[in-house]
Amino acid sequence: MSESTQEYRLTEYAHAAGCGCKIAPSVLQDMLRGISVKKKIFPDLIAGNEGFEDAAVMDLGNGRSLISSADFFSPIVDDAFDFGRIAAANAISDVYAMGGKPIMALGILGWPVEKLPPALASKVMEGAMMVCEEANIPLAGGHSIDAPEPFFGLSVNGIIPTRSVKRNHTIQEGDLIYLTKPIGVGILSTAIKRKQISEEDYTIALKWMTQLNKIGEVLGNMDEVHALTDVTGFGLLGHLLEMVGDSDYSIALYYDRIPVIESARHYLKQRIVPDATYRNWNHYHTQVEFGKGVDVMEAFNLLPDPQTNGGLLMAVPEKIQQEIENLFIQTGLKEWAMPIGKVIPKKEKRIVV
């Protein structure tokens, strides 16, 4: 970690960390329901806020569509450069989660100028620029304000053939569910905030939180991929429930196949759990059923764990199982090349673990 973060620990200037600072799902739903202005219909708007999609999509009328998203949060790590990298990768993921190709980003910065030096904000931007360059897009400007707590993120635009736009709730019966990254980042980030994480585990957390979900652009070109989203602040269960939506399906989740950062279990034994885990669970626990043999206490802490720049979650038909798993292997995701669940006819509970 850099000298600047030894003097200024960014997480001490924020009440929550990363995607764990998202407004609770139940509160967010109340906010959206409370909007009384009559919504104007825009026929070319393919994806808006009605389905909790990862980004908005507008049909440009020439066989192409524009993907647009904004994502920002408070520091999840103390190092300013690392914070910028994580926030940028997390924001760009929204475009990949729609199957698109990112093309440009704008920065969104809130900075307590009386508490933290401008040089630290520069490090945040440098980290973001590094990740944008990795995604081959410009960080072309942005907006900043003087704020009580630091926060940073990006507004990202992407493009995609209109026929290739992926949605989060268009699953079909028999689909296999895959995940491209292990869960447990929320637990590790809480250990960071509590100053109880080892250097080795910090490196592991940083690896997953800065890794771009580039495979999303490839999945966007595959017609057989029925649904796609990324796992972020609502945890794996929350985003599986978004996939189910109002459909006539449930999802059978194979608990022993879910990829987990092994060291997260170590911190669980020390009762290091994000507050957002409990908020998530309280919102959707009535829709989840645990089967025999599942370690319910562990599952309760892992499955609602808020992820920051988590993996892509996809639903694909069984006929392309080998093709998907070969793609995982080709893109360095061999360890996750197996389904973690399956779409089944609707049961009393929407997620059956």
BALOBA-1460 file (C-alpha; in Angstrom, 3 decimals):
// residues 353
<rec num="1" residu="m" x="0.000" y="0.000" z="0.000"/>
<rec num="2" residu="s" x="1.237" y="3.528" z="-0.739"/>
<rec num="3" residu="e" x="2.601" y="6.034" z="1.752"/>
<rec num="4" residu="s" x="-0.403" y="8.292" z="1.215"/>
<rec num="5" residu="t" x="-2.813" y="5.652" z="2.500"/>
<rec num="6" residu="q" x="-0.676" y="5.015" z="5.546"/>
<rec num="7" residu="e" x="-1.398" y="8.627" z="6.485"/>
<rec num="8" residu="y" x="-4.972" y="8.778" z="5.185"/>
<rec num="9" residu="r" x="-7.106" y="5.648" z="5.441"/>
<rec num="10" residu="l" x="-9.946" y="6.360" z="3.026"/>
<rec num="11" residu="t" x="-12.359" y="3.870" z="4.568"/>
<rec num="12" residu="e" x="-12.275" y="5.878" z="7.812"/>
<rec num="13" residu="y" x="-13.902" y="8.801" z="6.003"/>
<rec num="14" residu="a" x="-16.969" y="6.826" z="4.855"/>
<rec num="15" residu="h" x="-19.747" y="5.117" z="6.797"/>
<rec num="16" residu="a" x="-20.038" y="2.225" z="4.305"/>
<rec num="17" residu="a" x="-17.822" y="0.544" z="1.737"/>
<rec num="18" residu="g" x="-18.131" y="-0.202" z="-1.976"/>
<rec num="19" residu="c" x="-21.374" y="-1.735" z="-3.206"/>
<rec num="20" residu="g" x="-22.255" y="-2.332" z="0.442"/>
<rec num="21" residu="c" x="-23.264" y="1.336" z="0.600"/>
<rec num="22" residu="k" x="-26.151" y="0.752" z="-1.813"/>
<rec num="23" residu="i" x="-29.576" y="1.678" z="-0.531"/>
<rec num="24" residu="a" x="-31.350" y="-1.436" z="0.757"/>
<rec num="25" residu="p" x="-33.547" y="-3.167" z="-1.869"/>
<rec num="26" residu="s" x="-36.773" y="-2.588" z="0.079"/>
<rec num="27" residu="v" x="-36.031" y="1.125" z="0.523"/>
<rec num="28" residu="l" x="-35.121" y="1.494" z="-3.144"/>
<rec num="29" residu="q" x="-38.427" y="-0.094" z="-4.165"/>
<rec num="30" residu="d" x="-40.301" y="2.335" z="-1.912"/>
<rec num="31" residu="m" x="-38.479" y="5.246" z="-3.538"/>
<rec num="32" residu="l" x="-39.378" y="4.120" z="-7.044"/>
<rec num="33" residu="r" x="-43.000" y="3.442" z="-6.075"/>
<rec num="34" residu="g" x="-43.204" y="6.897" z="-4.521"/>
<rec num="35" residu="i" x="-42.618" y="8.680" z="-7.839"/>
<rec num="36" residu="s" x="-45.953" y="10.298" z="-8.670"/>
<rec num="37" residu="v" x="-45.081" y="11.943" z="-12.003"/>
<rec num="38" residu="k" x="-46.742" y="10.143" z="-14.888"/>
<rec num="39" residu="k" x="-44.079" y="8.335" z="-16.844"/>
<rec num="40" residu="k" x="-43.786" y="9.270" z="-20.498"/>
<rec num="41" residu="i" x="-43.380" y="6.332" z="-22.842"/>
<rec num="42" residu="f" x="-40.243" y="6.316" z="-25.001"/>
<rec num="43" residu="p" x="-40.677" y="3.560" z="-27.623"/>
<rec num="44" residu="d" x="-36.953" y="3.337" z="-28.351"/>
<rec num="45" residu="l" x="-36.025" y="2.752" z="-24.700"/>
<rec num="46" residu="i" x="-35.289" y="-0.982" z="-24.611"/>
<rec num="47" residu="a" x="-34.238" y="-1.146" z="-20.953"/>
<rec num="48" residu="g" x="-35.061" y="1.395" z="-18.262"/>
<rec num="49" residu="n" x="-35.486" y="1.284" z="-14.483"/>
<rec num="50" residu="e" x="-38.538" y="-0.961" z="-14.372"/>
<rec num="51" residu="g" x="-36.615" y="-4.249" z="-14.302"/>
<rec num="52" residu="f" x="-33.610" y="-3.401" z="-12.133"/>
<rec num="53" residu="e" x="-31.408" y="-3.809" z="-15.196"/>
<rec num="54" residu="d" x="-27.677" y="-3.134" z="-14.975"/>
<rec num="55" residu="a" x="-27.860" y="-0.263" z="-17.476"/>
<rec num="56" residu="a" x="-30.271" y="1.657" z="-19.662"/>
<rec num="57" residu="v" x="-30.428" y="0.813" z="-23.367"/>
<rec num="58" residu="m" x="-31.706" y="3.056" z="-26.150"/>
<rec num="59" residu="d" x="-32.328" y="1.810" z="-29.686"/>
<rec num="60" residu="l" x="-30.524" y="4.196" z="-32.052"/>
<rec num="61" residu="g" x="-32.603" y="3.029" z="-35.015"/>
<rec num="62" residu="n" x="-29.774" y="1.708" z="-37.190"/>
<rec num="63" residu="g" x="-29.450" y="-1.788" z="-35.816"/>
<rec num="64" residu="r" x="-27.302" y="-0.450" z="-32.992"/>
<rec num="65" residu="s" x="-28.171" y="0.500" z="-29.437"/>
<rec num="66" residu="l" x="-26.577" y="2.761" z="-26.847"/>
<rec num="67" residu="i" x="-25.919" y="1.367" z="-23.354"/>
<rec num="68" residu="s" x="-25.624" y="3.954" z="-20.585"/>
<rec num="69" residu="s" x="-24.941" y="3.509" z="-16.879"/>
<rec num="70" residu="a" x="-23.674" y="5.378" z="-13.809"/>
<rec num="71" residu="d" x="-22.153" y="3.673" z="-10.782"/>
<rec num="72" residu="f" x="-20.272" y="5.180" z="-7.854"/>
<rec num="73" residu="f" x="-19.639" y="4.433" z="-4.187"/>
<rec num="74" residu="s" x="-17.602" y="5.301" z="-1.114"/>
<rec num="75" residu="p" x="-14.098" y="3.847" z="-0.522"/>
<rec num="76" residu="i" x="-13.869" y="0.099" z="-0.130"/>
<rec num="77" residu="v" x="-10.095" y="0.145" z="0.404"/>
<rec num="78" residu="d" x="-7.747" y="2.664" z="2.016"/>
<rec num="79" residu="d" x="-5.393" y="3.107" z="-0.926"/>
<rec num="80" residu="a" x="-6.597" y="5.863" z="-3.270"/>
<rec num="81" residu="f" x="-5.127" y="4.339" z="-6.435"/>
<rec num="82" residu="d" x="-6.703" y="0.946" z="-5.694"/>
<rec num="83" residu="f" x="-10.028" y="2.618" z="-4.910"/>
<rec num="84" residu="g" x="-10.028" y="4.251" z="-8.334"/>
<rec num="85" residu="r" x="-9.278" y="0.951" z="-10.039"/>
<rec num="86" residu="i" x="-12.065" y="-0.890" z="-8.216"/>
<rec num="87" residu="a" x="-14.687" y="1.810" z="-8.780"/>
<rec num="88" residu="a" x="-13.860" y="2.020" z="-12.485"/>
<rec num="89" residu="a" x="-13.954" y="-1.746" z="-13.057"/>
<rec num="90" residu="n" x="-17.249" y="-1.961" z="-11.163"/>
<rec num="91" residu="a" x="-18.871" y="0.760" z="-13.283"/>
<rec num="92" residu="i" x="-17.643" y="-0.622" z="-16.608"/>
<rec num="93" residu="s" x="-19.100" y="-4.006" z="-15.648"/>
<rec num="94" residu="d" x="-22.616" y="-2.626" z="-16.154"/>
<rec num="95" residu="v" x="-21.971" y="-2.419" z="-19.901"/>
<rec num="96" residu="y" x="-20.491" y="-5.906" z="-20.044"/>
<rec num="97" residu="a" x="-23.501" y="-7.181" z="-18.077"/>
<rec num="98" residu="m" x="-25.759" y="-6.091" z="-20.948"/>
<rec num="99" residu="g" x="-23.515" y="-7.891" z="-23.453"/>
<rec num="100" residu="g" x="-22.081" y="-4.624" z="-24.756"/>
<rec num="101" residu="k" x="-18.785" y="-3.012" z="-25.716"/>
<rec num="102" residu="p" x="-17.797" y="-0.015" z="-23.544"/>
<rec num="103" residu="i" x="-16.707" y="3.029" z="-25.558"/>
<rec num="104" residu="m" x="-16.336" y="6.009" z="-23.168"/>
<rec num="105" residu="a" x="-16.443" y="6.955" z="-19.491"/>
<rec num="106" residu="l" x="-16.911" y="10.125" z="-17.430"/>
<rec num="107" residu="g" x="-15.763" y="10.413" z="-13.820"/>
<rec num="108" residu="i" x="-18.069" y="11.131" z="-10.859"/>
<rec num="109" residu="l" x="-16.125" y="12.423" z="-7.846"/>
<rec num="110" residu="g" x="-17.187" y="13.630" z="-4.415"/>
<rec num="111" residu="w" x="-14.331" y="14.797" z="-2.221"/>
<rec num="112" residu="p" x="-14.186" y="16.311" z="1.291"/>
<rec num="113" residu="v" x="-11.605" y="18.948" z="0.358"/>
<rec num="114" residu="e" x="-11.187" y="20.159" z="3.955"/>
<rec num="115" residu="k" x="-10.352" y="16.636" z="5.165"/>
<rec num="116" residu="l" x="-8.448" y="14.937" z="2.350"/>
<rec num="117" residu="p" x="-5.719" y="16.444" z="0.122"/>
<rec num="118" residu="p" x="-6.354" y="16.882" z="-3.618"/>
<rec num="119" residu="a" x="-3.301" y="14.698" z="-4.325"/>
<rec num="120" residu="l" x="-5.263" y="11.682" z="-3.058"/>
<rec num="121" residu="a" x="-8.108" y="12.449" z="-5.448"/>
<rec num="122" residu="s" x="-5.528" y="12.528" z="-8.246"/>
<rec num="123" residu="k" x="-4.485" y="9.000" z="-7.271"/>
<rec num="124" residu="v" x="-8.114" y="7.870" z="-7.447"/>
<rec num="125" residu="m" x="-8.365" y="9.258" z="-10.973"/>
<rec num="126" residu="e" x="-5.059" y="7.661" z="-11.977"/>
<rec num="127" residu="g" x="-6.337" y="4.271" z="-10.861"/>
<rec num="128" residu="a" x="-9.535" y="4.755" z="-12.847"/>
<rec num="129" residu="m" x="-7.603" y="5.831" z="-15.942"/>
<rec num="130" residu="m" x="-5.476" y="2.688" z="-15.730"/>
<rec num="131" residu="v" x="-8.564" y="0.444" z="-15.761"/>
<rec num="132" residu="c" x="-10.223" y="2.479" z="-18.532"/>
<rec num="133" residu="e" x="-7.117" y="1.999" z="-20.643"/>
<rec num="134" residu="e" x="-7.307" y="-1.743" z="-19.964"/>
<rec num="135" residu="a" x="-10.899" y="-1.632" z="-21.244"/>
<rec num="136" residu="n" x="-9.634" y="0.437" z="-24.209"/>
<rec num="137" residu="i" x="-11.888" y="3.412" z="-23.496"/>
<rec num="138" residu="p" x="-11.122" y="7.060" z="-22.688"/>
<rec num="139" residu="l" x="-11.870" y="8.627" z="-19.337"/>
<rec num="140" residu="a" x="-13.045" y="11.716" z="-21.166"/>
<rec num="141" residu="g" x="-14.039" y="14.118" z="-18.381"/>
<rec num="142" residu="g" x="-16.608" y="14.141" z="-15.614"/>
<rec num="143" residu="h" x="-17.940" y="16.108" z="-12.671"/>
<rec num="144" residu="s" x="-16.784" y="16.688" z="-9.095"/>
<rec num="145" residu="i" x="-18.259" y="18.210" z="-5.942"/>
<rec num="146" residu="d" x="-17.128" y="19.035" z="-2.414"/>
<rec num="147" residu="a" x="-18.851" y="16.323" z="-0.344"/>
<rec num="148" residu="p" x="-18.945" y="15.265" z="3.334"/>
<rec num="149" residu="e" x="-17.611" y="11.792" z="2.400"/>
<rec num="150" residu="p" x="-15.412" y="10.680" z="-0.501"/>
<rec num="151" residu="f" x="-17.042" y="8.778" z="-3.341"/>
<rec num="152" residu="f" x="-16.052" y="7.952" z="-6.877"/>
<rec num="153" residu="g" x="-17.362" y="6.136" z="-9.915"/>
<rec num="154" residu="l" x="-18.026" y="6.435" z="-13.605"/>
<rec num="155" residu="s" x="-20.785" y="7.143" z="-16.059"/>
<rec num="156" residu="v" x="-20.101" y="4.661" z="-18.853"/>
<rec num="157" residu="n" x="-21.472" y="4.408" z="-22.379"/>
<rec num="158" residu="g" x="-21.336" y="1.339" z="-24.582"/>
<rec num="159" residu="i" x="-22.668" y="0.098" z="-27.901"/>
<rec num="160" residu="i" x="-24.229" y="-3.177" z="-28.967"/>
<rec num="161" residu="p" x="-26.172" y="-4.594" z="-31.927"/>
<rec num="162" residu="t" x="-29.800" y="-4.175" z="-30.887"/>
<rec num="163" residu="r" x="-30.581" y="-7.851" z="-31.446"/>
<rec num="164" residu="s" x="-27.773" y="-8.777" z="-29.031"/>
<rec num="165" residu="v" x="-28.916" y="-6.814" z="-25.960"/>
<rec num="166" residu="k" x="-28.977" y="-9.087" z="-22.917"/>
<rec num="167" residu="r" x="-31.539" y="-8.684" z="-20.144"/>
<rec num="168" residu="n" x="-31.405" y="-9.909" z="-16.558"/>
<rec num="169" residu="h" x="-34.838" y="-11.602" z="-16.390"/>
<rec num="170" residu="t" x="-35.274" y="-13.473" z="-19.690"/>
<rec num="171" residu="i" x="-34.494" y="-16.954" z="-18.386"/>
<rec num="172" residu="q" x="-36.089" y="-20.071" z="-19.877"/>
<rec num="173" residu="e" x="-36.976" y="-23.411" z="-18.336"/>
<rec num="174" residu="g" x="-34.028" y="-25.800" z="-18.245"/>
<rec num="175" residu="d" x="-31.406" y="-23.051" z="-18.500"/>
<rec num="176" residu="l" x="-28.129" y="-23.666" z="-16.703"/>
<rec num="177" residu="i" x="-26.784" y="-20.925" z="-14.432"/>
<rec num="178" residu="y" x="-23.095" y="-19.969" z="-14.508"/>
<rec num="179" residu="l" x="-21.039" y="-17.447" z="-12.501"/>
<rec num="180" residu="t" x="-17.658" y="-16.067" z="-13.626"/>
<rec num="181" residu="k" x="-16.154" y="-15.052" z="-10.247"/>
<rec num="182" residu="p" x="-16.196" y="-16.370" z="-6.679"/>
<rec num="183" residu="i" x="-18.283" y="-14.627" z="-4.031"/>
<rec num="184" residu="g" x="-17.034" y="-13.384" z="-0.655"/>
<rec num="185" residu="v" x="-15.631" y="-9.982" z="-1.594"/>
<rec num="186" residu="g" x="-18.024" y="-8.211" z="0.797"/>
<rec num="187" residu="i" x="-16.623" y="-10.181" z="3.707"/>
<rec num="188" residu="l" x="-13.024" y="-9.396" z="2.718"/>
<rec num="189" residu="s" x="-13.803" y="-5.706" z="2.246"/>
<rec num="190" residu="t" x="-15.337" y="-5.620" z="5.735"/>
<rec num="191" residu="a" x="-12.139" y="-7.176" z="7.073"/>
<rec num="192" residu="i" x="-10.246" y="-4.369" z="5.314"/>
<rec num="193" residu="k" x="-12.414" y="-1.708" z="6.935"/>
<rec num="194" residu="r" x="-11.935" y="-3.325" z="10.357"/>
<rec num="195" residu="k" x="-8.138" y="-3.539" z="9.780"/>
<rec num="196" residu="q" x="-8.199" y="-7.316" z="10.247"/>
<rec num="197" residu="i" x="-7.218" y="-8.498" z="6.769"/>
<rec num="198" residu="s" x="-3.856" y="-10.045" z="5.902"/>
<rec num="199" residu="e" x="-1.728" y="-8.685" z="3.044"/>
<rec num="200" residu="e" x="-2.287" y="-11.924" z="1.131"/>
<rec num="201" residu="d" x="-6.064" y="-11.684" z="1.424"/>
<rec num="202" residu="y" x="-5.985" y="-7.986" z="0.535"/>
<rec num="203" residu="t" x="-4.246" y="-8.945" z="-2.698"/>
<rec num="204" residu="i" x="-6.885" y="-11.602" z="-3.387"/>
<rec num="205" residu="a" x="-9.730" y="-9.137" z="-2.790"/>
<rec num="206" residu="l" x="-8.051" y="-6.546" z="-5.013"/>
<rec num="207" residu="k" x="-7.598" y="-9.097" z="-7.795"/>
<rec num="208" residu="w" x="-11.304" y="-9.883" z="-8.016"/>
<rec num="209" residu="m" x="-12.537" y="-6.321" z="-7.520"/>
<rec num="210" residu="t" x="-10.343" y="-4.934" z="-10.323"/>
<rec num="211" residu="q" x="-10.764" y="-7.750" z="-12.843"/>
<rec num="212" residu="l" x="-12.804" y="-6.580" z="-15.833"/>
<rec num="213" residu="n" x="-15.768" y="-8.711" z="-16.899"/>
<rec num="214" residu="k" x="-14.674" y="-8.616" z="-20.547"/>
<rec num="215" residu="i" x="-16.280" y="-11.977" z="-21.252"/>
<rec num="216" residu="g" x="-19.607" y="-10.102" z="-21.253"/>
<rec num="217" residu="e" x="-18.882" y="-8.626" z="-24.672"/>
<rec num="218" residu="v" x="-18.314" y="-12.130" z="-26.057"/>
<rec num="219" residu="l" x="-21.514" y="-13.414" z="-24.434"/>
<rec num="220" residu="g" x="-23.403" y="-10.533" z="-26.048"/>
<rec num="221" residu="n" x="-22.576" y="-11.992" z="-29.452"/>
<rec num="222" residu="m" x="-24.058" y="-15.372" z="-28.531"/>
<rec num="223" residu="d" x="-27.769" y="-15.563" z="-29.346"/>
<rec num="224" residu="e" x="-28.183" y="-18.610" z="-27.107"/>
<rec num="225" residu="v" x="-27.324" y="-16.693" z="-23.920"/>
<rec num="226" residu="h" x="-30.837" y="-16.112" z="-22.596"/>
<rec num="227" residu="a" x="-30.114" y="-13.830" z="-19.619"/>
<rec num="228" residu="l" x="-27.122" y="-11.952" z="-18.242"/>
<rec num="229" residu="t" x="-26.379" y="-9.719" z="-15.257"/>
<rec num="230" residu="d" x="-23.586" y="-9.056" z="-12.779"/>
<rec num="231" residu="v" x="-23.506" y="-9.781" z="-9.063"/>
<rec num="232" residu="t" x="-23.071" y="-6.622" z="-6.996"/>
<rec num="233" residu="g" x="-24.566" y="-5.057" z="-3.890"/>
<rec num="234" residu="f" x="-27.651" y="-7.279" z="-3.506"/>
<rec num="235" residu="g" x="-25.566" y="-10.446" z="-3.337"/>
<rec num="236" residu="l" x="-25.848" y="-13.654" z="-5.356"/>
<rec num="237" residu="l" x="-29.358" y="-14.385" z="-4.058"/>
<rec num="238" residu="g" x="-30.600" y="-10.897" z="-4.854"/>
<rec num="239" residu="h" x="-29.449" y="-11.041" z="-8.452"/>
<rec num="240" residu="l" x="-30.780" y="-14.575" z="-8.920"/>
<rec num="241" residu="l" x="-34.153" y="-13.260" z="-7.773"/>
<rec num="242" residu="e" x="-33.898" y="-10.479" z="-10.368"/>
<rec num="243" residu="m" x="-33.361" y="-13.208" z="-12.950"/>
<rec num="244" residu="v" x="-36.505" y="-15.010" z="-11.792"/>
<rec num="245" residu="g" x="-38.534" y="-11.776" z="-11.758"/>
<rec num="246" residu="d" x="-42.250" y="-12.378" z="-12.311"/>
<rec num="247" residu="s" x="-41.679" y="-15.499" z="-14.392"/>
<rec num="248" residu="d" x="-43.184" y="-18.949" z="-13.956"/>
<rec num="249" residu="y" x="-39.800" y="-20.318" z="-12.893"/>
<rec num="250" residu="s" x="-37.664" y="-20.913" z="-9.845"/>
<rec num="251" residu="i" x="-33.933" y="-21.597" z="-9.682"/>
<rec num="252" residu="a" x="-32.390" y="-24.691" z="-8.111"/>
<rec num="253" residu="l" x="-29.059" y="-23.506" z="-6.712"/>
<rec num="254" residu="y" x="-26.296" y="-26.081" z="-6.212"/>
<rec num="255" residu="y" x="-24.659" y="-24.797" z="-3.042"/>
<rec num="256" residu="d" x="-21.567" y="-27.008" z="-3.213"/>
<rec num="257" residu="r" x="-20.755" y="-25.713" z="-6.706"/>
<rec num="258" residu="i" x="-20.908" y="-22.000" z="-5.918"/>
<rec num="259" residu="p" x="-17.407" y="-20.520" z="-6.206"/>
<rec num="260" residu="v" x="-16.327" y="-18.933" z="-2.927"/>
<rec num="261" residu="i" x="-13.126" y="-17.094" z="-1.995"/>
<rec num="262" residu="e" x="-11.801" y="-19.622" z="0.495"/>
<rec num="263" residu="s" x="-10.315" y="-17.063" z="2.890"/>
<rec num="264" residu="a" x="-13.768" y="-15.473" z="3.263"/>
<rec num="265" residu="r" x="-14.728" y="-18.482" z="5.374"/>
<rec num="266" residu="h" x="-11.829" y="-17.678" z="7.718"/>
<rec num="267" residu="y" x="-13.223" y="-14.197" z="8.383"/>
<rec num="268" residu="l" x="-16.749" y="-15.555" z="8.758"/>
<rec num="269" residu="k" x="-15.527" y="-17.569" z="11.726"/>
<rec num="270" residu="q" x="-14.496" y="-14.237" z="13.273"/>
<rec num="271" residu="r" x="-18.011" y="-12.884" z="12.615"/>
<rec num="272" residu="i" x="-16.768" y="-10.368" z="10.080"/>
<rec num="273" residu="v" x="-19.880" y="-9.739" z="7.974"/>
<rec num="274" residu="p" x="-21.049" y="-6.567" z="6.151"/>
<rec num="275" residu="d" x="-24.159" y="-4.854" z="7.529"/>
<rec num="276" residu="a" x="-25.583" y="-4.983" z="3.996"/>
<rec num="277" residu="t" x="-25.689" y="-8.791" z="4.205"/>
<rec num="278" residu="y" x="-28.412" y="-8.557" z="6.843"/>
<rec num="279" residu="r" x="-30.308" y="-5.858" z="4.924"/>
<rec num="280" residu="n" x="-30.250" y="-8.035" z="1.824"/>
<rec num="281" residu="w" x="-31.392" y="-11.149" z="3.689"/>
<rec num="282" residu="n" x="-34.219" y="-9.328" z="5.461"/>
<rec num="283" residu="h" x="-35.520" y="-8.179" z="2.091"/>
<rec num="284" residu="y" x="-35.724" y="-11.525" z="0.299"/>
<rec num="285" residu="h" x="-35.413" y="-14.366" z="2.835"/>
<rec num="286" residu="t" x="-39.073" y="-15.384" z="2.413"/>
<rec num="287" residu="q" x="-38.322" y="-16.369" z="-1.195"/>
<rec num="288" residu="v" x="-35.461" y="-18.748" z="-0.354"/>
<rec num="289" residu="e" x="-35.572" y="-22.383" z="0.755"/>
<rec num="290" residu="f" x="-32.603" y="-24.401" z="2.047"/>
<rec num="291" residu="g" x="-32.437" y="-28.134" z="1.451"/>
<rec num="292" residu="k" x="-30.976" y="-30.841" z="3.651"/>
<rec num="293" residu="g" x="-27.211" y="-30.916" z="3.928"/>
<rec num="294" residu="v" x="-26.729" y="-27.187" z="3.368"/>
<rec num="295" residu="d" x="-24.767" y="-25.331" z="6.036"/>
<rec num="296" residu="v" x="-27.524" y="-22.778" z="6.573"/>
<rec num="297" residu="m" x="-25.512" y="-20.460" z="8.817"/>
<rec num="298" residu="e" x="-22.654" y="-20.260" z="6.315"/>
<rec num="299" residu="a" x="-25.055" y="-19.897" z="3.396"/>
<rec num="300" residu="f" x="-26.910" y="-17.120" z="5.208"/>
<rec num="301" residu="n" x="-23.658" y="-15.143" z="5.383"/>
<rec num="302" residu="l" x="-22.309" y="-15.955" z="1.910"/>
<rec num="303" residu="l" x="-25.264" y="-15.891" z="-0.473"/>
<rec num="304" residu="p" x="-26.486" y="-12.339" z="0.409"/>
<rec num="305" residu="d" x="-22.882" y="-11.044" z="0.674"/>
<rec num="306" residu="p" x="-22.677" y="-7.748" z="-1.281"/>
<rec num="307" residu="q" x="-20.160" y="-8.013" z="-4.098"/>
<rec num="308" residu="t" x="-18.206" y="-5.135" z="-5.593"/>
<rec num="309" residu="n" x="-17.465" y="-5.769" z="-9.275"/>
<rec num="310" residu="g" x="-18.688" y="-9.325" z="-8.845"/>
<rec num="311" residu="g" x="-18.854" y="-11.895" z="-11.593"/>
<rec num="312" residu="l" x="-21.298" y="-12.178" z="-14.458"/>
<rec num="313" residu="l" x="-24.301" y="-14.391" z="-13.833"/>
<rec num="314" residu="m" x="-25.799" y="-16.016" z="-16.912"/>
<rec num="315" residu="a" x="-28.560" y="-18.387" z="-17.984"/>
<rec num="316" residu="v" x="-27.878" y="-20.570" z="-21.028"/>
<rec num="317" residu="p" x="-29.627" y="-23.586" z="-22.574"/>
<rec num="318" residu="e" x="-28.156" y="-27.011" z="-21.888"/>
<rec num="319" residu="k" x="-27.381" y="-27.509" z="-25.585"/>
<rec num="320" residu="i" x="-24.521" y="-24.971" z="-25.422"/>
<rec num="321" residu="q" x="-23.096" y="-26.181" z="-22.102"/>
<rec num="322" residu="q" x="-19.878" y="-27.413" z="-23.695"/>
<rec num="323" residu="e" x="-19.480" y="-24.210" z="-25.728"/>
<rec num="324" residu="i" x="-19.869" y="-22.046" z="-22.621"/>
<rec num="325" residu="e" x="-17.467" y="-24.146" z="-20.590"/>
<rec num="326" residu="n" x="-14.905" y="-24.065" z="-23.406"/>
<rec num="327" residu="l" x="-15.248" y="-20.273" z="-23.443"/>
<rec num="328" residu="f" x="-14.601" y="-20.179" z="-19.703"/>
<rec num="329" residu="i" x="-11.443" y="-22.221" z="-20.208"/>
<rec num="330" residu="q" x="-10.235" y="-20.052" z="-23.111"/>
<rec num="331" residu="t" x="-10.699" y="-16.847" z="-21.077"/>
<rec num="332" residu="g" x="-8.899" y="-18.071" z="-17.958"/>
<rec num="333" residu="l" x="-12.041" y="-19.022" z="-16.028"/>
<rec num="334" residu="k" x="-11.492" y="-22.791" z="-16.062"/>
<rec num="335" residu="e" x="-12.097" y="-23.089" z="-12.318"/>
<rec num="336" residu="w" x="-15.667" y="-21.783" z="-12.714"/>
<rec num="337" residu="a" x="-16.555" y="-23.826" z="-15.813"/>
<rec num="338" residu="m" x="-19.530" y="-25.637" z="-14.310"/>
<rec num="339" residu="p" x="-23.180" y="-24.725" z="-13.747"/>
<rec num="340" residu="i" x="-24.125" y="-23.563" z="-10.246"/>
<rec num="341" residu="g" x="-27.847" y="-23.936" z="-10.782"/>
<rec num="342" residu="k" x="-30.732" y="-24.660" z="-13.126"/>
<rec num="343" residu="v" x="-34.011" y="-22.980" z="-14.036"/>
<rec num="344" residu="i" x="-36.935" y="-25.175" z="-12.963"/>
<rec num="345" residu="p" x="-40.742" y="-24.842" z="-12.948"/>
<rec num="346" residu="k" x="-42.009" y="-22.412" z="-10.310"/>
<rec num="347" residu="k" x="-41.971" y="-23.694" z="-6.756"/>
<rec num="348" residu="e" x="-43.362" y="-22.153" z="-3.564"/>
<rec num="349" residu="k" x="-39.940" y="-20.532" z="-3.049"/>
<rec num="350" residu="r" x="-38.180" y="-18.825" z="-5.968"/>
<rec num="351" residu="i" x="-34.671" y="-19.959" z="-5.005"/>
<rec num="352" residu="v" x="-34.214" y="-23.552" z="-3.797"/>
<rec num="353" residu="v" x="-30.719" y="-24.054" z="-2.365"/>
